[in-house]
Amino acid sequence: MINRELIRQKVVQITYSYYQQGDARPEQAEKELLMSMSKAYELYNYLLLLMVEMNRVAVRIQQMRQSRLTRLGRYETESTKFVDNQFMLQLESNRQLKEFLDNHNRFWSDREEFVRALYMKVEDTDFYKEYMAKPTSTFAEDRDLWRQIYRALICNNDEIDAILEENSLYWNDDKAIVDTFVLKTINRFTEQTTPDTPLLPEFRDDTDREFAIRLLRRTLANADYLLSLIGATTRRWDLGRVALMDRVIMQVALAEITSFPSIPISVSINEYVELAKMYSTPKSGKYVNATLDHISKQLLEEKKLVKTAPQTPPKESGEDVVESDVEADVE
């Protein structure tokens, strides 16, 4: 589940924190990185469990409504279509998710008021009403209902973000990416899915975990060299005046460019330009893009950089680092 996009984001976060602390040690940073990635996988499981808890709340609400009808002497029967949703029954029975719940705190059941309010919002949506209006549904329709619920009410939900922030400083930054993996997991369920069908693993394979550790190690161990490359492009001012986040992003990017020959330079640059846009100033994307493009071209020309993957220009390339045109935001 933890892909390289998320890994890059976390290495940037850990490196920034490393320099902010001042007395941090590389081994502590590495331990922090591994814990941060583990927390991201916890979030993936907790977001799946949020859907399960919503369904459990729906069952209790339905039982209360049915009991009320009985007390009033009305012999109507509440529809069980939502709580008998085929996709949700599969997710509830998934052994891997049950095992996670057994080994972690009951995160959402302690927030029943919030989950209840979230479920009531489901009942107000047009797609829920359309779904319930049909007497029957296919597995695909059942699965699609929960995909719509997740997209409409769980993605970009400020209340959920606040709850997550209370529990982990990592989770708010992780959630947008983790949301995509939850949606991918929903899509993977089929009529043939069994309780033993695995969810997404924490890492696709060992290479991604090794990529994370190696990227952080190279970032910190080669800091002087990497920063000297950046400093050579900032002739108009001291490197120390460049915003710390910009320096960190470019340092990590250059660690990747110089240490992983199988990754195209354009891929690396584009990934870190996006991180600059996310974490730094409005001008940072253009500045980081131009600086990295300039340095990588220079290293290739000087044969100090060997790449085994074909290279294509980065998304916003075309302007080399000319200080009069591209300026860094300074601290």
N, C-alpha and C positions, 0 to 999 in steps of 0.2 A: 504493500500500500504506500509506504513512504518512498516517493519517487525522487528524482534528482532535482526537480523544481523545489520541492520542500526542503531537501537537503541543503541546497544552495542558500535558501532563505535562512535556515537555522545556523549554518556556518557563519553567515554575515552577522546574525544576531549575537552569537557566542563571541565572535571576534570583537565586535563593538563593545560588549560587556567586559571582555578581557582587558581592553585598553582603558575603559572607564574605571575599573577597579584599581588599577595601578599595581597592586601587590599580588595579582593572580599568577598562577603557574600554569604552564601548558598542560600538564597532566590533569589539573583541575578543570581546565576548559574542555578537555576531551571527555571527562566524566560528565560534565554539564551537557555536552552535545548529545551523548548517548541517552542521558535521562530525558532530555528535551524530545528526542525522537520517540522514546517510549511513551511519553505523555501524549504525543500526537496520535499514537495508536490507541491509547486509552480513550481519547476523544472520539475516535472513529467508532469504538464499541459503545460508548455512552450515547452517541447520537442514534445509533441503531436501537438502543434500549429505550430512547425517548419515544420512538414510534410504538414499541411494545407496551410501554406504560400508558400511552394515550389510548391504546385499545383496551387495556385493563380498566381504565377509567370509564371508557364507553360501556363496558360490560356492567359496571356498577350502576351507572346512570340508567341503563336500560332496565336493570332489575328494579331500581327504585320506581321508575315510571310504570312498570308492569304491576308492581305492588300497589301503587296508587290507583291504577285502573281497577284492580281487584277490590280494593276497599270501597271504591265508589260504585261497585256493583256493575261495572262495565266489563263486558267479556271480549273486549278487543285484544288483539295480540300484537305486541310491538315487533316490528321487523327485526330479524337477527342478521340481516344481510351484511351490515357493516362489521359486526363482531365476528361473523363467520367468514370474513374475507379470506380467500384461499392463500394469498400471498402472506398475509399477517399470521395465519396459522402456521405456515412454514417457518417464518422468522421466529415466532415464539418458541418453536420446538427445536431450533438450531442448537446442537450440543455445544458448539464452540462458544456461542453467545451465552448460553446457560453457565458454562464453566467460568467465563469471564465474570458474570454476575456473582457467582459463588465466591470468587476470590477478591472482589472489590466491594466498596460500600454501595448501598442501595440508593444511588444518586438521585434518581427521579422520584422514587416513592416517598422521599422526604420532602418533596415539593408538590404534593398532590393538588394544592390550590392552583398553582401555576399550570400544571398539566391539565387540570379540569377546564380552566379558562381557555387553554389552547385548543382542547377538543371542541369546546362550544363554538369556537371560531370556525372549526371545520364544518360544523353543521350549518353555518351561515353561508358557506361558499356555494356558488352556482354549480360547480362540478360535483359536489357532494349530493346536492338535491337532484341533479340529473341522474347520477349513479343510483340513488335510492329509489327513483321513480320507476326504474326498470325492475320487473319481478325477479329476473335472474341475471347473471353476468358470467363472462368467461374468465379464465385465469388471467389472461392478458388485461382485461378490464379491471380486475381486482388489483393487479400489480400497478396499473397505470394510475389508479386512484391514489395510491400511496405515493407514487412519484409526484403527482400534482400537489398533494398535501405537503410533501417535503419542500418542494420548490416554492410554494406560495407562502407557507407559514413557518418553516424552520430555517431556510436560507434567509439571510438578511433580516434576522429578528433581533431587535435591540434588547428585548427582555432576556432572550437566551444568551446573548453576548454578555449581559451583565451578570447572569448566574455563572457563566463559565469563568469570567474574570475573577469572581470571588474565590474560585477554587484553584485556578492555575493562571499564572501570568503568561504562560505560553499559548493558551488555547485561543484567545481572540485572534492572534496572528495566524494561527493554524487553521481556523475554522473554514475559511473560504476554500482552501485546497481540500480539506477533509470532506467538505460537503460534496465535492465532485466524486469522491470515492464512495460515499454513501449512496449517491445516485447510481454509480456504476454497479454497486452491489445489488441494488434493487433490480436493475436491468438484467443481472445475471441469473435471477431466480426464474425457474421454469416449472411446468407441471411435474417434471421428473425430479425436481430437487427433493432431497431427503434430509432428515435431521443431521446426518453425517457429512453433508456437503459442506466443504470448508468455506469460510468467509475469506476476504482478502488477507493474505499474510502480512506481517509487519513489514518485511522486506521481500521484494520479488525473488531475490537470491542474495548470496553473500557479497556479490560484487558491489551492490549499492551501499551496503554497510561499510565495506572497505573504502569505497569512494568517499564517503563522508569523513571517515577517520583520516584518510590520507590527505584530503583537501584541507582539513583544519591543521594538520601537522605541517604541511608545506606552507600554509599561510603564515603560521607563527614562526617556524624555523627559518624561513627565508625572508623575513620581514624587511631587513635592511636592504637586501637586493631589490625586492619588489618595490619598496618605497623610493629607492633611488631611480628606478625606471620612471615612476610617476613624477618625481621631482625634476627630472631632466626635461619634462614638458611644461613645467610651470616657471619658466625663466623670469616672468615679470614679478613674481612674488615668492616668498618663502613657502615651502610645502606646508609648514605648520598653519598657514592661513587658510588652506583649503578645508572645507567643512569635514569634520571627523568622519561622518557617515560616508561621504564621497570617497575619502581615502580608504576606508575599510572595504567598501564595495569594490573599488578598483584593485586593492591588494588581494582580495579573495579571487577576483576574476583573473588576475595575472598568475596567481598560484595555479589555477585550473588550466589556463592557456599554456603555461610552461611545464606542467606536470602530467597532462593527459593528452598525448599526441593523437589518440583516436577520436577525440571530440573536435569537430570543426570549430575553428576560431569564431566564425559567424554565430554559431549556436551559443558559445560561451558569452560573447559580447551581448547578444540580444537578451539572454537571460538576466545578466547583471544590469543592463539598461532598464529592464522592467522593475528590478529591485530598487534601483535609484529613484525611479518615478514613484514607487510605493513608499519608500522610507525617507527620502531626502527632500530637497527643495524643487520647485517647479523647473528650474534650469538644469537640474542635475542629470536628467536623462540624456540631454544633448551633450553636456560636458563629458560625462562618463563614456558615452558612445565614441565621441571624437578622440578622447585620450587613449582609450583602449585600442581603437582602430590604428591610431598613429604608432603606438608602441609595438603592436603585433607586426605591423608592416616593417618597422625598423628592425625588429628581431629576425624576421624572415630574411630581410635583405642582408643582414650581417651574419646569417647562417647560425644564429644563436638559438634558433627555434626550429625544431623538426616536427612536422605534422604528417601523420599517416592518413588522415582523412582529407577528402577534397574540400577546398575552401571556397566559400562564396561570400560576397560582401555582406556586412551586417545590414540590418533593416534601414538604418538612418545614415549609412556611410556616405562618403562623398566630400566631407569636409575634414581635412587633416587638422591637427591641433595648431591653430594659429591664434595666438593670444588675443589679437585685436578682434577676432570674430567670435571665439568661444571662450567665455570666462567662467571660472569656477565661482560658486558662492563661497564666501569666506566666513570664518567664525568671528 
